[in-house]
Amino acid sequence: NESAAPGGILNLSVELENSGFSPIKNPRPVYLVLDGKSRHEALLPVDPRFWLPGGTSSFSARLRLPADMPEGVYTLALWLPDAYPSLRSDPRYSVRFANQGVWDEESGCNVLGSVKVDSQAAGNIDPSAGELIVLP
């Protein structure tokens, strides 16, 4: 969905094509990042080592937005930092997609689009939601 209310549900569907020559070799976390008036991250249950070259991979997730998330437009990105804690915050060690115009060098994120957080958006709202979480 292109918009969701604070405390509402964001439905995410991603399709990736690995047109490179190699898969990712080492285990690596995959985070969904929403960055705007505030920054929110959620660890996705995805293993990028299965994004094989010459193939297309897809995954979906339902995420609950925090109820106190400020309204506005947020960039929606995938962040694949290094799994080693001391390198995690260094964008030079994040996986960079080869697509033109998606890499954010400062954050190490691959920007896929945007989502609007709007209290008028339709859907189920949980006023007690405290953080961005992946729903089962």
C-alpha positions as CSV (number, residue, x, y, z in Angstrom):
1,N,0.0,0.0,0.0
2,E,1.1,3.5,-0.8
3,S,-0.1,4.9,2.6
4,A,-0.8,3.7,6.1
5,A,-1.9,5.3,9.3
6,P,0.2,5.5,12.4
7,G,-0.4,2.2,14.2
8,G,-1.7,0.8,10.9
9,I,-0.4,-2.0,8.7
10,L,2.0,-1.6,5.8
11,N,1.8,-4.5,3.2
12,L,5.2,-4.9,1.5
13,S,5.8,-7.0,-1.7
14,V,9.3,-7.0,-3.2
15,E,10.5,-8.7,-6.3
16,L,14.3,-8.6,-7.0
17,E,16.2,-9.8,-10.0
18,N,19.9,-10.7,-9.5
19,S,21.5,-10.0,-12.8
20,G,25.0,-10.3,-11.3
21,F,27.4,-13.2,-11.4
22,S,27.3,-14.4,-7.8
23,P,24.9,-14.8,-4.9
24,I,25.6,-13.3,-1.5
25,K,28.0,-15.7,0.3
26,N,27.7,-14.9,4.0
27,P,24.7,-14.7,6.2
28,R,23.4,-11.1,6.3
29,P,20.4,-9.4,7.9
30,V,17.8,-7.7,5.7
31,Y,16.0,-4.6,7.2
32,L,13.1,-2.6,5.9
33,V,13.8,1.0,6.7
34,L,11.3,3.8,6.7
35,D,13.1,7.2,6.9
36,G,11.4,10.6,7.1
37,K,10.5,12.7,10.1
38,S,11.8,9.7,12.1
39,R,13.7,6.5,11.2
40,H,12.3,3.0,11.8
41,E,13.9,-0.3,11.0
42,A,12.4,-3.9,11.1
43,L,14.4,-7.1,10.5
44,L,12.7,-9.0,7.7
45,P,12.6,-12.9,7.8
46,V,14.5,-13.1,4.5
47,D,17.8,-14.8,3.6
48,P,19.5,-12.9,0.7
49,R,21.9,-15.8,0.1
50,F,19.0,-17.4,-1.9
51,W,18.8,-14.4,-4.3
52,L,20.6,-16.4,-7.0
53,P,22.2,-14.9,-10.1
54,G,20.1,-15.0,-13.2
55,G,16.9,-15.4,-11.2
56,T,14.1,-13.5,-9.7
57,S,13.3,-13.7,-6.0
58,S,10.3,-12.2,-4.2
59,F,9.1,-11.8,-0.6
60,S,6.2,-10.2,1.2
61,A,5.8,-8.9,4.7
62,R,3.1,-7.2,6.8
63,L,4.4,-4.6,9.1
64,R,2.7,-2.7,11.9
65,L,3.7,1.0,12.1
66,P,4.3,2.6,15.5
67,A,1.2,4.5,16.7
68,D,3.3,7.6,17.5
69,M,4.9,7.7,14.0
70,P,4.8,11.3,12.7
71,E,2.8,11.8,9.6
72,G,4.6,12.5,6.3
73,V,6.3,10.9,3.4
74,Y,9.0,8.3,4.2
75,T,11.5,6.7,2.0
76,L,11.1,2.9,1.9
77,A,14.4,1.1,1.6
78,L,16.2,-2.2,2.1
79,W,19.3,-2.2,4.2
80,L,21.6,-5.2,4.2
81,P,24.4,-4.3,6.6
82,D,27.3,-6.5,7.5
83,A,26.4,-9.1,10.1
84,Y,29.5,-8.3,12.2
85,P,28.5,-5.8,14.9
86,S,31.5,-3.5,14.5
87,L,30.9,-3.1,10.8
88,R,27.1,-2.9,10.9
89,S,26.9,0.9,10.9
90,D,29.5,1.4,8.2
91,P,27.7,1.8,4.9
92,R,30.8,0.7,3.0
93,Y,30.0,-2.8,4.2
94,S,26.3,-2.8,3.2
95,V,25.1,-4.6,0.1
96,R,24.6,-2.1,-2.7
97,F,22.1,-3.0,-5.4
98,A,23.4,-2.2,-9.0
99,N,20.3,-0.3,-10.0
100,Q,20.8,3.3,-10.9
101,G,19.4,5.8,-8.4
102,V,18.7,3.4,-5.5
103,W,21.9,3.6,-3.4
104,D,22.0,6.0,-0.5
105,E,25.7,6.3,0.2
106,E,25.2,8.0,3.6
107,S,22.9,5.4,5.1
108,G,24.0,2.3,3.1
109,C,20.3,1.7,2.1
110,N,18.8,0.8,-1.2
111,V,15.8,3.1,-1.7
112,L,12.9,1.3,-3.4
113,G,10.2,4.0,-3.1
114,S,8.2,5.9,-0.6
115,V,5.2,5.5,1.6
116,K,2.9,8.1,3.1
117,V,2.1,7.9,6.8
118,D,-1.4,9.5,7.1
119,S,-3.8,9.3,9.9
120,Q,-6.7,9.3,7.4
121,A,-5.4,6.1,5.7
122,A,-7.9,3.2,5.9
123,G,-7.1,0.0,7.8
124,N,-6.8,-1.6,11.1
125,I,-5.0,0.6,13.7
126,D,-3.4,-0.5,17.0
127,P,-3.1,2.6,19.2
128,S,-0.6,0.7,21.5
129,A,1.9,-0.2,18.7
130,G,5.3,0.9,20.0
131,E,7.7,0.1,17.2
132,L,7.9,-1.0,13.6
133,I,7.4,-4.8,13.7
134,V,6.9,-7.6,11.2
135,L,3.6,-9.3,11.8
136,P,3.3,-13.1,11.6
